């Protein structure tokens, strides 16, 4: 199930303090592929993969970055525009280096130091100006600000270099080539002559220097795996995801051009999506069925078929492929909730309990999905359980940041629920909304 939601994210590295609006993509296949790339790197870095959240942003730019709370953001442009999974692994290894080096945690202190230096320079400059040395005062301010920024950017350059070094170590431990990172750096370095607004954001958030490129190239030359191809299965998953995103995100005519002349299965996958988006559902389904026959056991073909049928109004027909996808990938929360939604939308009372089981199974795998809590609330409403519906909708509202709605729904749930864990959860949610409201008022 590929769907989008608006996300407010801060480009916190290096030193960009303003938040920006992005569209987040939720897609089981894309997230599964990214986890498959990241997991060996996290192990190599000694990181618990359950503590790092990978978030996909719909944006054409080649970019990836990390923020606080161990969040790694990957732009769709990075996946769509690069030439292979080795480049993706190189970038994710670099971002893993930022996380393992706690660079983001140290960034606010460095920014505060730089700001303090600037303020001191302004005070001293003001004092000099008041003493009659106007030009001297201006010089003190300018020199102080320049020194503060030099020190800050020296910090960020050092962290970029450290993340590169860490990436080389993690790739080596994973048994993967660093050649992809070197190739991507070389391609991005060609943008240095372009105006800043024409460069990929990766150039601005990860300033490339000749030193960095040389370090990576030396790492490629030293690596035992410098000429070793990436695992074929991982490369295949990357190609399938890349074609899927091209089919979904690009305008159909542009997507068709990008896949023109290719006969591989990934290109066929992209063309199946393009056919469906262009109103040719039967053609898209036929292509997916052919791919499924050739690659048995791939849950994402069945999930895609279910989505095509569901979004084309054939809700009951979507149940069979969704059920097969859930059977093949029972640990994919997005597939389980897609099945739950389809079961609910049949409006068949006999399918409400199966829908409930699927929604609860999805939440057991991923509890912080507002969309899934919403589906659960709707299911409980249809089942006539107002107390459980109120509790689920309180969870949804809290995750969306709607504190007023969360407080009201939690209070209703608390009033209706009998003593027990569910009622305690309603009380916890009510308390959490108060704490969050107080924190917001202090910001």
Secondary structure, 3 states (H helix, E strand, C coil): CCEEEEEEEECCCCCCCCEEEEEEEECHHHHHHHHHHHHHHHHHHCCCHHHCEEEEEECCCCCEEEECCCEEEEEHHHHHHCCCHHHHHHHHHHHHHHHHCCHHHHHHHHHHHHHHHHHHHHHHHHHHHHCCCHHHHHHHHHHHHHHHHHHHHHHHHHHHHHHHHHHHHHHHHHCCCCHHHHHHHHHHHHHHHCCHHHCCHHHHHCCCCHHHHHHHHHHHHHCCCCCCCCCHHHHHHHHHHHHHHHHHHCCHHHHHHHHCCCCCHHHHHHHHHHHHHCCCHHHHHHHHHHHHHHCCCCHHHHHHHHHHHHHCCCHHHHHHHHHHHHHHCCCCHHHHHHHHHHHHHCCCHHHHHHHHHHHHHHHHHCCCCHHHHHHHHHHHHHHCCHHHHHHHHHHHHHHHCCHHHHHHHHHHHHHHCCCCHHHHHHHHHHHHHHHHHHHHHHC
